[in-house]
Amino acid sequence: MSTIIKICGIKDVATAEFIRDAGADMIGLVFTDSPRKIDTLTASSIVRSLGEPLRKKILEVPPPMLRATDDQWYMRSHQILESYLQHKRPLTVGIFAKESIDEINEIIEKTDIDLVQLAGNYKIEDSLSITRQTLFALGVNHATSKKDILKQITPGHVLSIIFDSFNNKNIGGSGISFDWNDFFNIDLDMPYMLAGGLNVHNIESAIKKLNPWGVDVSSGVEEKGCKSKALIEEFIKIVRRTNA
C-alpha cells in the first residue's frame, strides 16, 4: 500500500475538498489552542463536505486477542485503518492537546469526525474513554530511546502512533523535524506515522530512510500561515512518486 498522507490544520471546506481531490488520505481538524484551531460549526461543514461519516459504516475494530505484543497489535490495527480508507477517503481526524475527555466526546458528537488524535498531555490509556478510534502523537527528540517509546505505546489502545518533534512548548505544528538518524537507529518493528517538519524538500528522503506507514504534514504545506494548494499538490505528488 502507498504511504498514507495526512494533511493537518484545515480550516475551510474549499481547502478540504481540494485536498480530497488531490488524493490525500486523512485531513486533520484542530480543536486545541493553535492558529489553525476551528470551531465545531466549521468542522461540521468540512466533515459533511467529505461524505458520509465513517461511523455510519460497518467497521471492524482490533480484536482483544492481539493485545499481547506491540508488533502484533500495530500490524493488525494499521490493516484496520487501511480498511477504513477503503470505505472513506479522506478520513477526518480531530486533533486535541489539552481538552478533557468529556470535551473531546462532546466535539465528536457535534461534528461527526471519523477519528481522534491525542497530542500533548494525554496518556495512551485515555483513548479507551473516547468514542472514536484514536491516533496517539508521541514527541521524540535526540534523547528518546526505544525503551522510552515502548513504555508509552501499550498495545490494545490506539490504531496508530504518530512520531512528532517535541519541545517544551508543544508536540506538533512547529515545522521543526527531529533527527531521523537517531530515530532510524531505534529500529521499531511496527508501522507508524511520521510527522515533524515535513515539507516538499525533505519528504522524499524521509520516506526512503524511514519507510513510515504514513506521513503527517501541516506547516510544511503553508505559505505565510495559510495552506498553499500548490505545496499541497506538490507534496502529494512527491510522496506518490517516491512510492512508485
N, C-alpha and C positions, 0 to 999 in steps of 0.2 A: 504494500500500500504506500502511496505517496506521503511525504511529510505533511502532517496536519498543520494548517495555518490558522492562527487565531490573531485577530486584529482588535485591539482594545481601545477604549476611550471614545466610542462612537456616540455622537450627541444629536443626530438628526436622522430622519427617515431617508432622505436623499443619499446620504453617505452610506447608510446601511444597505440600501438597495444596490448602490454601485459596488460595494464590497461583495455582496452576494453574486452579482453578475460577473464580477472579476474572478470568482472562483475560490474565495476564502471558505474555510470550514466552520469557523466559530467567530462570533462577534462579542466583544466584551463591553458591558454597560456598567459604568462606575457609579456606585451608590454611597461612596465614602468621601471624606474631605479631599478634594482634588480639583484642579482647574477643569477636569473632564467630568466632574460629577453632573448627573442629570436627575430630574425629578421623576416620580413614578408615572405621571401623565405622559411625559415624553417617552419614557421607556415603554409604556404600554403601546404607544403609537408605533414605535420601532418594531416591537415584537409582533404586532398584528400585521405589519407590512411584509414580514418574512414568512408568513404562512401559519398553518395550524400548529399550536403549541405541541411540544413533544409529549406532554402528559396525556394527551388525548389518544395516543397510540399505544398499542400493546408492547410493553417493553420488558426486557429481561434485566434482572439485577444479579450481581455476582453471588453465587451460592456460598453459604457459610463454610462448607467443607474445604473451600480453597483458602481459608484464612490462616493456614498453618505457616506458610513462609512468604516472604516478601515477593520472591520471583514468581511463584505460582499465582498469588493474588493479582499482582500488577500485570502479568501477561494476560490473564483472563479479563481483568477489568478494562484493559485497553481494547480487547476484542469486542467487549460490550459497547464501549464508546464508538467503535467503528460501526457496529450495528445500528446505533442511534443515528449516525450520519447517513446511513442508507435510508432511514425514514425521513430525515430532515437535514437540510444543509442551506445556510449555516445555522448552527445551534446558537442560541443566545445565552450568554453567561453573565450572571450578576456578580459584581466584584465588591467585596466588603473587607474592611480592615479593622474597625473597632466597634461596629454596631452590635447590639445584643442579639442573641438568638431569636428572641421574640420580634425584634425589629426586622431581622432578615426574613423570617417566616411571613411577616405582615407584607413586606415588599414583594415576596414571591406571590402571595395571594392577589395583590393589586396588579401585578404586571404580567404574570404567567411566563416568566423567564424559564428557560429549559434546564439550566444547570446553575450551580453556585460556585464561586471561587472564594476561598478564605485566604486572606493575605494580611499578615500583621499579628495582632495579639490573640491568636487562637491556638488551641491545641487540636490535634487531628481528631481527637475523640468528640469534639464539638460537632463534627459533621453528622453524628448519629441523631442529633436533635433537630436537624434541618430537614425540611420537607421536600428537598430535591437532592438528587445525586450531586456529589461535590468534587471539586478540584482543590488541591491544597498547595499554596505557594510557600516555598521554603527558601529563605535567604541564605546564600553561601558567599564566602569570601576566602581569602588566602589561608585563613586559619581553620577552615572547615575540614573535618576528617570524615572518612567513611563511617566510623563509629558514631560521630555526631549525627550524620544523616539517618542511619538505620535506627537510631534511638527515637527519632521523631516521625518515622513513616510506618508505624504499626500497620500491618495488613488488616483488611477487613473493615476499613473506614471510608476511604475515598477512591475515586476512579483513576485519578492521575496526580502525580506530583509535578509542580512547576518550579524548576530551579531558577531563581532570580538573584540579581545582585542585591547585596544587603549593606545598609549603612545604619547609623544610629537613628536616623530620622524616619526611614521608611523601608519597605520592601516593594520594589517595583516602581515603574514610571519615571525613573531618574534619568534614563538614557545612558546609563553607565553599565558597561559589561564587567563581568568578573573574569578571572584568569582561567581560560579554558584549558590550559596545560595542566594546572593544578587539578581541575575537575576531571580531566581525562585520566589522570593518574589514580583517581579514586576508584575507577573501574566498577561502576554499578551494573549489575547484570539484570537490568529491568528496563522496560520502556519508561519514558518520561518526556516532559515538555521543557524546552529551553527558552528562557527569557533574559532580559537584562542587556540593554544597549544594542539590540539587533537593528540592522539597517541594510540598505541596498549595497553597501560597501563590504559588509562582513558576513552576510548571511550564507553565502556560498561556502566560505571557509569553515563556518560554524557547523554546517551540515556535514561537510566532508570529514571534519575532525571528530565530531561527537556523535553523529548519526542519531539525533533525537527523534522520538516518535512524532513530536510536534514542536512548532516554534511559535512564540508569542511576541508580538510587536505592538508598540504604541507610539512613543515619541519618535521612533526611527522612521515613521512614515508621515511626519508632520513638518510643516514649514510655518514658522512664526506662531507656533501653538495650535495650528489648525491642521486637520487631516488633509493631505495632498493626494488627490486622485492619481496624479502621475507617479508619485512614490509608491502608493499602494499597488498600482498596476505593475510597476517595475519589480517591487518586492516579490509579488506572487509569481511573476514570470521567471525570476531568478530561481526561486525555490523549485518550480516545476521543471526548469531546465536542468537544475542540479540533480533532480531525481531521475531524469531521463537516461 
